[in-house]
Amino acid sequence: MPRTTTRARPTGYPGYSETLPREPESAATARRLVRVALSVRGLDDLAGDGAVIVSELVSNAVQHARRPCIRVAIDHPGAARVRIGVIDFSKVPPSLQEPGADEESGRGLALVAQLAEDWGTDVLPCGKRVWALLCARDDGEHRRAREAAPVRILA
């Protein structure tokens, strides 16, 4: 069974990462990690969206990855920005779905697209990183702009 490890970067903006077992219960640990990382930077107002995003990304990795562990990484590319990523060992890129009204799954990435400023996938030698960027703002203008923006589909 993989061991849980947490590392904070020694320099620059704090970044956090943790290796977790590829199981549904890991979403709770990932949410706690996101809340801590955001709290340290004074970005508590992003914690709700961050928790939903990491839950969806972990859920997708648990469902589609091949190895027994995943990695959650939280970086702060700027004072008011946070990038939440989930790394798994599958090279199959995620895609937005248009599930029917009676289907129970398939809406996670659409939710991530609505909550995040931006999101995407980085191909890695060992698999992929699916990430979402959150940005703190003083007003609700950025959320209104996101809600009006078209949903981007990655192939």
C-alpha positions in Angstrom: 0.0 0.0 0.0 1.4 3.4 -0.9 2.5 5.6 2.0 1.0 9.1 2.3 3.7 11.8 2.1 3.4 15.5 2.2 6.1 17.9 1.2 6.3 21.7 1.4 8.7 23.6 -0.9 11.7 25.1 0.9 11.7 28.3 -1.1 9.4 30.6 -3.1 5.6 30.4 -2.7 4.7 27.4 -0.7 3.6 24.4 -2.7 2.1 21.2 -1.3 1.9 17.7 -2.7 0.8 14.4 -1.3 0.8 10.9 -2.7 -2.5 9.1 -1.9 -3.9 5.7 -2.5 -6.1 5.5 -5.6 -9.4 5.1 -3.7 -12.5 7.2 -3.2 -11.6 8.0 0.4 -8.5 10.0 -0.8 -10.8 12.8 -1.9 -11.3 13.8 1.8 -7.5 14.0 2.4 -7.1 16.0 -0.8 -9.8 18.5 0.3 -7.9 19.0 3.6 -4.7 19.5 1.8 -6.3 22.2 -0.4 -7.8 23.9 2.6 -4.5 24.0 4.4 -2.6 25.3 1.3 -5.1 28.0 0.7 -5.3 29.0 4.4 -1.5 29.4 4.6 -1.7 32.0 1.7 -4.7 33.8 3.1 -6.9 32.5 0.3 -9.6 31.0 2.5 -12.3 32.4 0.2 -11.2 30.0 -2.5 -11.5 26.9 -0.2 -15.0 25.9 -1.2 -14.3 26.0 -5.0 -10.9 24.4 -4.4 -12.4 21.5 -2.4 -15.0 20.8 -5.1 -12.4 20.9 -7.8 -9.9 18.6 -6.1 -12.8 16.2 -5.3 -13.8 16.0 -8.9 -10.2 15.6 -10.1 -9.4 12.9 -7.6 -12.7 11.1 -8.4 -11.7 11.0 -12.1 -8.2 9.7 -11.3 -9.6 7.0 -9.0 -12.0 5.9 -11.7 -9.6 6.0 -14.7 -6.0 5.7 -13.5 -4.1 2.4 -13.6 -1.6 2.4 -10.7 -2.4 2.1 -7.0 -1.6 5.7 -6.1 -2.2 9.3 -7.3 -0.6 12.6 -6.5 -2.3 15.8 -5.5 -0.2 19.0 -6.0 -1.1 22.5 -5.0 1.1 25.4 -6.3 0.9 29.1 -5.8 2.1 30.7 -9.1 1.2 34.1 -7.6 0.1 35.8 -4.4 -3.6 35.5 -5.3 -3.5 32.4 -7.5 -3.5 28.6 -6.8 -3.1 25.8 -9.2 -4.6 22.5 -8.0 -3.4 19.4 -9.9 -4.0 15.6 -9.7 -1.3 13.4 -11.3 -2.1 9.8 -12.3 -0.4 7.2 -14.4 -2.8 7.2 -17.3 -2.0 9.0 -20.5 -5.6 9.1 -21.6 -6.7 12.8 -21.5 -9.9 13.8 -19.8 -12.8 15.0 -21.9 -15.9 17.0 -21.0 -19.0 14.9 -21.3 -22.6 15.9 -22.1 -24.5 13.3 -20.0 -28.2 12.8 -20.3 -30.5 14.0 -17.7 -30.9 10.5 -16.2 -27.2 9.7 -16.1 -25.6 9.8 -12.6 -22.0 10.7 -13.7 -20.1 12.7 -16.3 -20.6 16.2 -15.0 -17.3 16.6 -13.0 -15.1 18.3 -15.6 -17.9 20.7 -16.5 -18.1 21.7 -12.9 -14.4 22.2 -12.7 -14.6 24.4 -15.9 -17.3 26.5 -14.2 -15.4 27.0 -10.9 -11.9 27.4 -12.2 -10.3 30.4 -13.9 -8.7 27.9 -16.3 -8.0 24.2 -16.4 -6.1 21.8 -18.6 -4.0 18.7 -18.9 -0.2 18.4 -18.9 1.2 15.2 -20.5 4.0 13.8 -18.3 6.5 11.0 -19.0 4.6 8.8 -16.5 1.0 9.9 -17.2 -0.7 13.2 -16.9 -1.5 16.1 -14.6 -5.1 17.5 -14.7 -5.1 20.9 -13.2 -7.3 23.9 -12.4 -6.3 27.5 -11.7 -8.2 29.5 -9.1 -7.6 33.3 -8.7 -8.8 35.5 -5.8 -10.5 38.7 -6.7 -12.0 41.5 -4.7 -15.2 41.6 -6.6 -17.6 39.1 -8.3 -16.7 40.3 -11.8 -14.4 37.3 -12.5 -17.1 34.8 -11.6 -19.7 36.5 -13.8 -17.2 36.4 -16.7 -16.5 32.7 -16.1 -20.2 31.9 -16.0 -20.7 33.7 -19.3 -17.7 32.0 -21.0 -18.2 29.0 -23.2 -17.1 25.6 -21.8 -13.8 24.5 -23.3 -13.6 20.9 -24.5 -10.2 19.2 -24.5 -9.8 16.3 -26.8 
